[in-house]
């Protein structure tokens, strides 16, 4: 970031304006600081040029010819109430303005002001935040970052903008969300989202895997096997780690379920006797 403000940035400053007699005709003292966007249309030229050469915390005194820059009355309405340009002596149409630059920063745009490139860039940064939160096992916060990224992507208004790249990016966000749901043991949400994913892309491997994991943990073994078989259909290699781990999970959960039922039945018989 530059030491000096540049056009398009948000500026915050204090000021004091005095007339040719030395009377204060407007000031920020006792009022909120003056804030504006630095550009060529909404601020008088002399202040705009002065601010561009000021560092944060610095002060400067300038002179403004109110005949040449009458929009000072629009920017500082209090000045127009106390001084009327028509009533000033011919040689007294200069006012002094003491400026103090409090702060400046890039303008924070609303999502609707962002370009497609800016939206995609912010979405990618949100995904990076997801990665850090996921590493820290903060799965709820990780989902929030994924939702932030998705919201930005869905606001991209040109259907032809990076079509394939956007499609892959969205799929990645949704699959990662399924993974987070499974880590939170929110298995119904995984199944619901997984079904939405395969409606758009019936070859989304990880969707079948995550749904298979969720369904196995919900003891929906037939449906879990359906997803396993679909995964196997798309990945013929039975030695694939994902394929192996899913089948192992389904079988282990089935055994656990059977053992649990068996124990309950034995307990029932013992109680009956």
Phi and psi restraints in degrees (value plus and minus 20) as a CYANA .aco file:
   2 UNK   PHI     -88.1   -48.1
   2 UNK   PSI     134.3   174.3
   3 UNK   PHI     -92.0   -52.0
   3 UNK   PSI     -37.2     2.8
   4 UNK   PHI    -139.1   -99.1
   4 UNK   PSI     128.4   168.4
   5 UNK   PHI     -83.3   -43.3
   5 UNK   PSI     129.6   169.6
   6 UNK   PHI    -147.2  -107.2
   6 UNK   PSI     142.1   182.1
   7 UNK   PHI     -78.8   -38.8
   7 UNK   PSI     120.5   160.5
   8 UNK   PHI      76.2   116.2
   8 UNK   PSI     -32.6     7.4
   9 UNK   PHI    -105.8   -65.8
   9 UNK   PSI     137.6   177.6
  10 UNK   PHI    -105.6   -65.6
  10 UNK   PSI     109.8   149.8
  11 UNK   PHI    -133.9   -93.9
  11 UNK   PSI     120.5   160.5
  12 UNK   PHI    -148.8  -108.8
  12 UNK   PSI     103.8   143.8
  13 UNK   PHI    -165.9  -125.9
  13 UNK   PSI     142.3   182.3
  14 UNK   PHI    -123.9   -83.9
  14 UNK   PSI     132.1   172.1
  15 UNK   PHI    -169.2  -129.2
  15 UNK   PSI     140.5   180.5
  16 UNK   PHI    -163.3  -123.3
  16 UNK   PSI     104.8   144.8
  17 UNK   PHI    -130.4   -90.4
  17 UNK   PSI     109.1   149.1
  18 UNK   PHI    -141.0  -101.0
  18 UNK   PSI     127.1   167.1
  19 UNK   PHI    -107.1   -67.1
  19 UNK   PSI    -193.5  -153.5
  20 UNK   PHI     -84.8   -44.8
  20 UNK   PSI     -38.6     1.4
  21 UNK   PHI    -111.6   -71.6
  21 UNK   PSI     -25.8    14.2
  22 UNK   PHI      72.0   112.0
  22 UNK   PSI     -18.2    21.8
  23 UNK   PHI     -95.5   -55.5
  23 UNK   PSI     120.1   160.1
  24 UNK   PHI     -96.3   -56.3
  24 UNK   PSI      97.8   137.8
  25 UNK   PHI    -123.0   -83.0
  25 UNK   PSI     -34.6     5.4
  26 UNK   PHI    -186.1  -146.1
  26 UNK   PSI     126.6   166.6
  27 UNK   PHI    -179.7  -139.7
  27 UNK   PSI     136.4   176.4
  28 UNK   PHI    -108.6   -68.6
  28 UNK   PSI     -25.2    14.8
  29 UNK   PHI     -78.9   -38.9
  29 UNK   PSI     107.7   147.7
  30 UNK   PHI      59.1    99.1
  30 UNK   PSI     -16.0    24.0
  31 UNK   PHI    -150.2  -110.2
  31 UNK   PSI     147.4   187.4
  32 UNK   PHI     -81.8   -41.8
  32 UNK   PSI     132.0   172.0
  33 UNK   PHI     -81.2   -41.2
  33 UNK   PSI     134.6   174.6
  34 UNK   PHI    -103.7   -63.7
  34 UNK   PSI     106.4   146.4
  35 UNK   PHI    -143.0  -103.0
  35 UNK   PSI     119.9   159.9
  36 UNK   PHI    -180.1  -140.1
  36 UNK   PSI     144.2   184.2
  37 UNK   PHI    -112.5   -72.5
  37 UNK   PSI     108.6   148.6
  38 UNK   PHI     -97.3   -57.3
  38 UNK   PSI      86.0   126.0
  39 UNK   PHI    -174.6  -134.6
  39 UNK   PSI    -192.5  -152.5
  40 UNK   PHI    -107.3   -67.3
  40 UNK   PSI     -22.0    18.0
  41 UNK   PHI    -132.6   -92.6
  41 UNK   PSI     -44.5    -4.5
  42 UNK   PHI    -137.0   -97.0
  42 UNK   PSI      -6.5    33.5
  43 UNK   PHI    -166.2  -126.2
  43 UNK   PSI     125.8   165.8
  44 UNK   PHI     -86.7   -46.7
  44 UNK   PSI     125.3   165.3
  45 UNK   PHI     -77.5   -37.5
  45 UNK   PSI     -62.9   -22.9
  46 UNK   PHI     -83.6   -43.6
  46 UNK   PSI     -58.1   -18.1
  47 UNK   PHI     -91.9   -51.9
  47 UNK   PSI     -62.3   -22.3
  48 UNK   PHI     -77.5   -37.5
  48 UNK   PSI     -68.3   -28.3
  49 UNK   PHI     -86.7   -46.7
  49 UNK   PSI     -57.3   -17.3
  50 UNK   PHI     -85.8   -45.8
  50 UNK   PSI     -64.0   -24.0
  51 UNK   PHI     -82.6   -42.6
  51 UNK   PSI     -54.2   -14.2
  52 UNK   PHI     -84.6   -44.6
  52 UNK   PSI     -37.4     2.6
  53 UNK   PHI    -129.1   -89.1
  53 UNK   PSI      -7.5    32.5
  54 UNK   PHI    -127.9   -87.9
  54 UNK   PSI     123.9   163.9
  55 UNK   PHI    -115.7   -75.7
  55 UNK   PSI     140.7   180.7
  56 UNK   PHI     -76.5   -36.5
  56 UNK   PSI     107.1   147.1
  57 UNK   PHI      70.6   110.6
  57 UNK   PSI     -28.8    11.2
  58 UNK   PHI    -102.9   -62.9
  58 UNK   PSI     141.7   181.7
  59 UNK   PHI    -143.2  -103.2
  59 UNK   PSI     134.0   174.0
  60 UNK   PHI    -176.3  -136.3
  60 UNK   PSI     124.5   164.5
  61 UNK   PHI    -132.9   -92.9
  61 UNK   PSI     110.3   150.3
  62 UNK   PHI    -149.0  -109.0
  62 UNK   PSI     145.4   185.4
  63 UNK   PHI    -132.8   -92.8
  63 UNK   PSI     120.4   160.4
  64 UNK   PHI    -143.3  -103.3
  64 UNK   PSI     104.7   144.7
  65 UNK   PHI    -105.1   -65.1
  65 UNK   PSI      86.0   126.0
  66 UNK   PHI     -93.0   -53.0
  66 UNK   PSI     -32.8     7.2
  67 UNK   PHI     -97.6   -57.6
  67 UNK   PSI     -56.7   -16.7
  68 UNK   PHI    -101.4   -61.4
  68 UNK   PSI     -46.2    -6.2
  69 UNK   PHI    -148.9  -108.9
  69 UNK   PSI      47.3    87.3
  70 UNK   PHI     -86.8   -46.8
  70 UNK   PSI     -34.3     5.7
  71 UNK   PHI     -90.2   -50.2
  71 UNK   PSI     -19.5    20.5
  72 UNK   PHI     -78.4   -38.4
  72 UNK   PSI     -49.7    -9.7
  73 UNK   PHI     -92.0   -52.0
  73 UNK   PSI     -47.6    -7.6
  74 UNK   PHI     -97.0   -57.0
  74 UNK   PSI     -54.7   -14.7
  75 UNK   PHI    -101.8   -61.8
  75 UNK   PSI     -60.0   -20.0
  76 UNK   PHI    -137.7   -97.7
  76 UNK   PSI      61.5   101.5
  77 UNK   PHI     -79.9   -39.9
  77 UNK   PSI     -49.7    -9.7
  78 UNK   PHI     -82.5   -42.5
  78 UNK   PSI     -55.0   -15.0
  79 UNK   PHI     -83.1   -43.1
  79 UNK   PSI     -59.2   -19.2
  80 UNK   PHI     -88.7   -48.7
  80 UNK   PSI     -46.2    -6.2
  81 UNK   PHI     -93.0   -53.0
  81 UNK   PSI     -52.2   -12.2
  82 UNK   PHI    -114.8   -74.8
  82 UNK   PSI     -41.8    -1.8
  83 UNK   PHI    -153.3  -113.3
  83 UNK   PSI     113.3   153.3
  84 UNK   PHI    -130.4   -90.4
  84 UNK   PSI     101.1   141.1
  85 UNK   PHI     -76.7   -36.7
  85 UNK   PSI     -52.8   -12.8
  86 UNK   PHI     -89.4   -49.4
  86 UNK   PSI     -44.8    -4.8
  87 UNK   PHI    -113.1   -73.1
  87 UNK   PSI     -22.2    17.8
  88 UNK   PHI     -98.9   -58.9
  88 UNK   PSI     126.4   166.4
  89 UNK   PHI     -79.6   -39.6
  89 UNK   PSI     129.6   169.6
  90 UNK   PHI     -73.0   -33.0
  90 UNK   PSI     -54.9   -14.9
  91 UNK   PHI    -116.5   -76.5
  91 UNK   PSI      -4.9    35.1
  92 UNK   PHI    -145.1  -105.1
  92 UNK   PSI      13.9    53.9
  93 UNK   PHI    -118.8   -78.8
  93 UNK   PSI       5.8    45.8
  94 UNK   PHI    -131.4   -91.4
  94 UNK   PSI     109.5   149.5
  95 UNK   PHI    -135.5   -95.5
  95 UNK   PSI     131.8   171.8
  96 UNK   PHI    -119.7   -79.7
  96 UNK   PSI     121.5   161.5
  97 UNK   PHI    -151.4  -111.4
  97 UNK   PSI      97.2   137.2
  98 UNK   PHI    -113.7   -73.7
  98 UNK   PSI     102.7   142.7
  99 UNK   PHI    -132.9   -92.9
  99 UNK   PSI     124.0   164.0
 100 UNK   PHI    -155.2  -115.2
 100 UNK   PSI      96.1   136.1
 101 UNK   PHI     -99.7   -59.7
 101 UNK   PSI      93.1   133.1
 102 UNK   PHI    -105.9   -65.9
 102 UNK   PSI     -64.2   -24.2
 103 UNK   PHI    -184.4  -144.4
 103 UNK   PSI     139.7   179.7
 104 UNK   PHI    -174.4  -134.4
 104 UNK   PSI     127.7   167.7
 105 UNK   PHI    -182.0  -142.0
 105 UNK   PSI     144.7   184.7
 106 UNK   PHI     -81.8   -41.8
 106 UNK   PSI     121.2   161.2
 107 UNK   PHI     -86.6   -46.6
 107 UNK   PSI     112.3   152.3
 108 UNK   PHI    -104.5   -64.5
 108 UNK   PSI      92.7   132.7
 109 UNK   PHI    -106.6   -66.6
 109 UNK   PSI     128.5   168.5
 110 UNK   PHI     -94.6   -54.6
 110 UNK   PSI     142.3   182.3
 111 UNK   PHI     -78.8   -38.8
 111 UNK   PSI     -48.0    -8.0
 112 UNK   PHI     -98.7   -58.7
 112 UNK   PSI     -34.4     5.6
 113 UNK   PHI    -111.8   -71.8
 113 UNK   PSI     -31.8     8.2
 114 UNK   PHI     -95.6   -55.6
 114 UNK   PSI     125.7   165.7
 115 UNK   PHI     -97.0   -57.0
 115 UNK   PSI     147.8   187.8
 116 UNK   PHI     -78.8   -38.8
 116 UNK   PSI     -61.5   -21.5
 117 UNK   PHI     -82.3   -42.3
 117 UNK   PSI     -61.1   -21.1
 118 UNK   PHI     -86.9   -46.9
 118 UNK   PSI     -59.7   -19.7
 119 UNK   PHI     -83.2   -43.2
 119 UNK   PSI     -64.7   -24.7
 120 UNK   PHI     -85.8   -45.8
 120 UNK   PSI     -60.4   -20.4
 121 UNK   PHI     -82.4   -42.4
 121 UNK   PSI     -64.6   -24.6
 122 UNK   PHI     -86.6   -46.6
 122 UNK   PSI     -55.3   -15.3
 123 UNK   PHI     -84.2   -44.2
 123 UNK   PSI     -61.1   -21.1
 124 UNK   PHI     -85.2   -45.2
 124 UNK   PSI     -57.0   -17.0
 125 UNK   PHI     -88.2   -48.2
 125 UNK   PSI     -56.9   -16.9
 126 UNK   PHI     -84.1   -44.1
 126 UNK   PSI     -56.0   -16.0
 127 UNK   PHI     -87.5   -47.5
 127 UNK   PSI     -55.4   -15.4
 128 UNK   PHI     -84.6   -44.6
 128 UNK   PSI     -56.5   -16.5
 129 UNK   PHI     -83.8   -43.8
 129 UNK   PSI     -58.9   -18.9
 130 UNK   PHI     -77.8   -37.8
 130 UNK   PSI     -65.1   -25.1
 131 UNK   PHI     -78.3   -38.3
 131 UNK   PSI     -64.8   -24.8
 132 UNK   PHI     -84.6   -44.6
 132 UNK   PSI     -62.4   -22.4
 133 UNK   PHI     -87.6   -47.6
 133 UNK   PSI     -55.9   -15.9
 134 UNK   PHI     -86.2   -46.2
 134 UNK   PSI     -62.5   -22.5
 135 UNK   PHI     -79.2   -39.2
 135 UNK   PSI     -54.9   -14.9
 136 UNK   PHI    -105.1   -65.1
 136 UNK   PSI     -14.9    25.1
 137 UNK   PHI      40.9    80.9
 137 UNK   PSI       8.7    48.7
 138 UNK   PHI    -114.0   -74.0
 138 UNK   PSI      54.6    94.6
 139 UNK   PHI     -89.7   -49.7
 139 UNK   PSI     -54.3   -14.3
 140 UNK   PHI     -85.6   -45.6
 140 UNK   PSI     -64.6   -24.6
 141 UNK   PHI     -87.2   -47.2
 141 UNK   PSI     -52.7   -12.7
 142 UNK   PHI     -83.3   -43.3
 142 UNK   PSI     -60.8   -20.8
 143 UNK   PHI     -83.0   -43.0
 143 UNK   PSI     -58.2   -18.2
 144 UNK   PHI     -80.2   -40.2
 144 UNK   PSI     -60.3   -20.3
 145 UNK   PHI     -87.6   -47.6
 145 UNK   PSI     -58.0   -18.0
 146 UNK   PHI     -84.0   -44.0
 146 UNK   PSI     -61.5   -21.5
 147 UNK   PHI     -85.6   -45.6
 147 UNK   PSI     -57.5   -17.5
 148 UNK   PHI     -81.8   -41.8
 148 UNK   PSI     -64.6   -24.6
 149 UNK   PHI     -83.7   -43.7
 149 UNK   PSI     -62.9   -22.9
 150 UNK   PHI     -84.7   -44.7
 150 UNK   PSI     -59.9   -19.9
 151 UNK   PHI     -80.2   -40.2
 151 UNK   PSI     -60.9   -20.9
 152 UNK   PHI     -86.8   -46.8
 152 UNK   PSI     -63.1   -23.1
 153 UNK   PHI     -83.2   -43.2
 153 UNK   PSI     -59.5   -19.5
 154 UNK   PHI     -91.1   -51.1
 154 UNK   PSI     -35.3     4.7
 155 UNK   PHI    -109.6   -69.6
 155 UNK   PSI     -24.0    16.0
 156 UNK   PHI     -88.4   -48.4
 156 UNK   PSI     100.3   140.3
 157 UNK   PHI    -118.8   -78.8
 157 UNK   PSI     -18.0    22.0
 158 UNK   PHI    -126.8   -86.8
 158 UNK   PSI      92.1   132.1
 159 UNK   PHI     -83.7   -43.7
 159 UNK   PSI     -40.6    -0.6
 160 UNK   PHI    -115.9   -75.9
 160 UNK   PSI     -17.4    22.6
 161 UNK   PHI     -94.4   -54.4
 161 UNK   PSI      94.7   134.7
 162 UNK   PHI      20.4    60.4
 162 UNK   PSI      31.6    71.6
 163 UNK   PHI     -71.9   -31.9
 163 UNK   PSI     -74.1   -34.1
 164 UNK   PHI     -88.9   -48.9
 164 UNK   PSI     -59.8   -19.8
 165 UNK   PHI     -84.7   -44.7
 165 UNK   PSI     -61.1   -21.1
 166 UNK   PHI     -86.2   -46.2
 166 UNK   PSI     -61.0   -21.0
 167 UNK   PHI     -80.8   -40.8
 167 UNK   PSI     -65.3   -25.3
 168 UNK   PHI     -86.1   -46.1
 168 UNK   PSI     -58.1   -18.1
 169 UNK   PHI     -85.4   -45.4
 169 UNK   PSI     -65.6   -25.6
 170 UNK   PHI     -81.5   -41.5
 170 UNK   PSI     -63.2   -23.2
 171 UNK   PHI     -80.4   -40.4
 171 UNK   PSI     -61.9   -21.9
 172 UNK   PHI     -80.7   -40.7
 172 UNK   PSI     -62.1   -22.1
 173 UNK   PHI     -82.4   -42.4
 173 UNK   PSI     -64.9   -24.9
 174 UNK   PHI     -88.1   -48.1
 174 UNK   PSI     -60.3   -20.3
 175 UNK   PHI     -86.6   -46.6
 175 UNK   PSI     -60.4   -20.4
 176 UNK   PHI     -84.5   -44.5
 176 UNK   PSI     -52.0   -12.0
 177 UNK   PHI     -87.3   -47.3
 177 UNK   PSI     -61.2   -21.2
 178 UNK   PHI     -78.2   -38.2
 178 UNK   PSI     -64.2   -24.2
 179 UNK   PHI     -80.8   -40.8
 179 UNK   PSI     -61.5   -21.5
 180 UNK   PHI     -84.4   -44.4
 180 UNK   PSI     -62.2   -22.2
 181 UNK   PHI     -78.5   -38.5
 181 UNK   PSI     -62.8   -22.8
 182 UNK   PHI     -84.3   -44.3
 182 UNK   PSI     -59.6   -19.6
 183 UNK   PHI     -85.5   -45.5
 183 UNK   PSI     -49.2    -9.2
 184 UNK   PHI    -106.4   -66.4
 184 UNK   PSI     -20.6    19.4
 185 UNK   PHI      41.0    81.0
 185 UNK   PSI       7.6    47.6
 186 UNK   PHI    -114.4   -74.4
 186 UNK   PSI      48.4    88.4
 187 UNK   PHI     -85.1   -45.1
 187 UNK   PSI     -58.4   -18.4
 188 UNK   PHI     -78.3   -38.3
 188 UNK   PSI     -56.5   -16.5
 189 UNK   PHI     -87.4   -47.4
 189 UNK   PSI     -55.7   -15.7
 190 UNK   PHI     -81.8   -41.8
 190 UNK   PSI     -66.6   -26.6
 191 UNK   PHI     -83.0   -43.0
 191 UNK   PSI     -65.0   -25.0
 192 UNK   PHI     -81.4   -41.4
 192 UNK   PSI     -67.2   -27.2
 193 UNK   PHI     -88.9   -48.9
 193 UNK   PSI     -58.8   -18.8
 194 UNK   PHI     -79.9   -39.9
 194 UNK   PSI     -60.6   -20.6
 195 UNK   PHI     -85.2   -45.2
 195 UNK   PSI     -55.5   -15.5
 196 UNK   PHI     -86.7   -46.7
 196 UNK   PSI     -57.3   -17.3
 197 UNK   PHI     -84.1   -44.1
 197 UNK   PSI     -68.2   -28.2
 198 UNK   PHI     -93.7   -53.7
 198 UNK   PSI     -33.7     6.3
 199 UNK   PHI     -83.9   -43.9
 199 UNK   PSI     -57.4   -17.4
 200 UNK   PHI    -109.4   -69.4
 200 UNK   PSI     -48.7    -8.7
 201 UNK   PHI    -166.5  -126.5
 201 UNK   PSI      75.7   115.7
 202 UNK   PHI     -98.2   -58.2
 202 UNK   PSI     -13.8    26.2
 203 UNK   PHI    -133.5   -93.5
 203 UNK   PSI      -2.8    37.2
 204 UNK   PHI     -95.8   -55.8
 204 UNK   PSI      73.7   113.7
 205 UNK   PHI     -73.3   -33.3
 205 UNK   PSI     -69.7   -29.7
 206 UNK   PHI     -86.2   -46.2
 206 UNK   PSI     -45.1    -5.1
 207 UNK   PHI     -83.3   -43.3
 207 UNK   PSI     -63.5   -23.5
 208 UNK   PHI     -86.5   -46.5
 208 UNK   PSI     -58.6   -18.6
 209 UNK   PHI     -84.0   -44.0
 209 UNK   PSI     -71.5   -31.5
 210 UNK   PHI     -84.2   -44.2
 210 UNK   PSI     -58.6   -18.6
 211 UNK   PHI     -85.7   -45.7
 211 UNK   PSI     -59.7   -19.7
 212 UNK   PHI     -80.4   -40.4
 212 UNK   PSI     -62.7   -22.7
 213 UNK   PHI     -82.2   -42.2
 213 UNK   PSI     -66.4   -26.4
 214 UNK   PHI     -83.0   -43.0
 214 UNK   PSI     -65.7   -25.7
 215 UNK   PHI     -86.2   -46.2
 215 UNK   PSI     -56.1   -16.1
 216 UNK   PHI     -83.2   -43.2
 216 UNK   PSI     -61.6   -21.6
 217 UNK   PHI     -92.2   -52.2
 217 UNK   PSI     -38.5     1.5
 218 UNK   PHI    -111.9   -71.9
 218 UNK   PSI     -16.2    23.8
 219 UNK   PHI      43.8    83.8
 219 UNK   PSI       6.2    46.2
 220 UNK   PHI    -117.2   -77.2
 220 UNK   PSI      54.7    94.7
 221 UNK   PHI     -90.9   -50.9
 221 UNK   PSI     -55.9   -15.9
 222 UNK   PHI     -84.3   -44.3
 222 UNK   PSI     -65.5   -25.5
 223 UNK   PHI     -86.1   -46.1
 223 UNK   PSI     -56.9   -16.9
 224 UNK   PHI     -81.6   -41.6
 224 UNK   PSI     -62.5   -22.5
 225 UNK   PHI     -86.9   -46.9
 225 UNK   PSI     -53.3   -13.3
 226 UNK   PHI     -79.9   -39.9
 226 UNK   PSI     -62.9   -22.9
 227 UNK   PHI     -90.2   -50.2
 227 UNK   PSI     -55.2   -15.2
 228 UNK   PHI     -82.1   -42.1
 228 UNK   PSI     -65.9   -25.9
 229 UNK   PHI     -84.7   -44.7
 229 UNK   PSI     -56.8   -16.8
 230 UNK   PHI     -86.7   -46.7
 230 UNK   PSI     -59.5   -19.5
 231 UNK   PHI     -83.6   -43.6
 231 UNK   PSI     -61.6   -21.6
 232 UNK   PHI     -85.7   -45.7
 232 UNK   PSI     -54.6   -14.6
 233 UNK   PHI     -84.4   -44.4
 233 UNK   PSI     -58.1   -18.1
 234 UNK   PHI    -103.5   -63.5
 234 UNK   PSI     -46.2    -6.2
 235 UNK   PHI    -144.5  -104.5
 235 UNK   PSI      68.7   108.7
 236 UNK   PHI     -79.9   -39.9
 236 UNK   PSI     -39.1     0.9
 237 UNK   PHI     -93.6   -53.6
 237 UNK   PSI      86.0   126.0
 238 UNK   PHI     -89.5   -49.5
 238 UNK   PSI     -31.6     8.4
 239 UNK   PHI    -111.0   -71.0
 239 UNK   PSI     -19.2    20.8
 240 UNK   PHI     -79.8   -39.8
 240 UNK   PSI     112.1   152.1
 241 UNK   PHI     -75.1   -35.1
 241 UNK   PSI     -59.2   -19.2
 242 UNK   PHI     -85.7   -45.7
 242 UNK   PSI     -63.2   -23.2
 243 UNK   PHI     -82.9   -42.9
 243 UNK   PSI     -66.5   -26.5
 244 UNK   PHI     -83.2   -43.2
 244 UNK   PSI     -66.9   -26.9
 245 UNK   PHI     -85.6   -45.6
 245 UNK   PSI     -56.0   -16.0
 246 UNK   PHI     -86.9   -46.9
 246 UNK   PSI     -65.0   -25.0
 247 UNK   PHI     -83.5   -43.5
 247 UNK   PSI     -61.0   -21.0
 248 UNK   PHI     -81.6   -41.6
 248 UNK   PSI     -62.3   -22.3
 249 UNK   PHI     -82.5   -42.5
 249 UNK   PSI     -65.7   -25.7
 250 UNK   PHI     -80.9   -40.9
 250 UNK   PSI     -66.6   -26.6
 251 UNK   PHI     -84.9   -44.9
 251 UNK   PSI     -62.0   -22.0
 252 UNK   PHI     -85.5   -45.5
 252 UNK   PSI     -60.5   -20.5
 253 UNK   PHI     -86.5   -46.5
 253 UNK   PSI     -57.1   -17.1
 254 UNK   PHI     -83.6   -43.6
 254 UNK   PSI     -63.5   -23.5
 255 UNK   PHI     -83.0   -43.0
 255 UNK   PSI     -63.5   -23.5
 256 UNK   PHI     -79.9   -39.9
 256 UNK   PSI     -62.5   -22.5
 257 UNK   PHI     -84.4   -44.4
 257 UNK   PSI     -64.6   -24.6
 258 UNK   PHI     -83.9   -43.9
 258 UNK   PSI     -63.3   -23.3
 259 UNK   PHI     -83.3   -43.3
 259 UNK   PSI     -58.5   -18.5
 260 UNK   PHI     -84.8   -44.8
 260 UNK   PSI     -63.6   -23.6
 261 UNK   PHI     -84.5   -44.5
 261 UNK   PSI     -61.8   -21.8
 262 UNK   PHI     -81.7   -41.7
 262 UNK   PSI     -63.8   -23.8
 263 UNK   PHI     -83.9   -43.9
 263 UNK   PSI     -61.8   -21.8
 264 UNK   PHI     -84.3   -44.3
 264 UNK   PSI     -58.0   -18.0
 265 UNK   PHI     -87.4   -47.4
 265 UNK   PSI     -61.4   -21.4
 266 UNK   PHI     -83.1   -43.1
 266 UNK   PSI     -61.9   -21.9
 267 UNK   PHI     -83.0   -43.0
 267 UNK   PSI     -56.9   -16.9
 268 UNK   PHI     -85.6   -45.6
 268 UNK   PSI     -65.0   -25.0
 269 UNK   PHI     -84.8   -44.8
 269 UNK   PSI     -60.5   -20.5
 270 UNK   PHI     -83.7   -43.7
 270 UNK   PSI     -60.6   -20.6
 271 UNK   PHI     -87.3   -47.3
 271 UNK   PSI     -55.8   -15.8
 272 UNK   PHI     -89.3   -49.3
 272 UNK   PSI     -59.5   -19.5
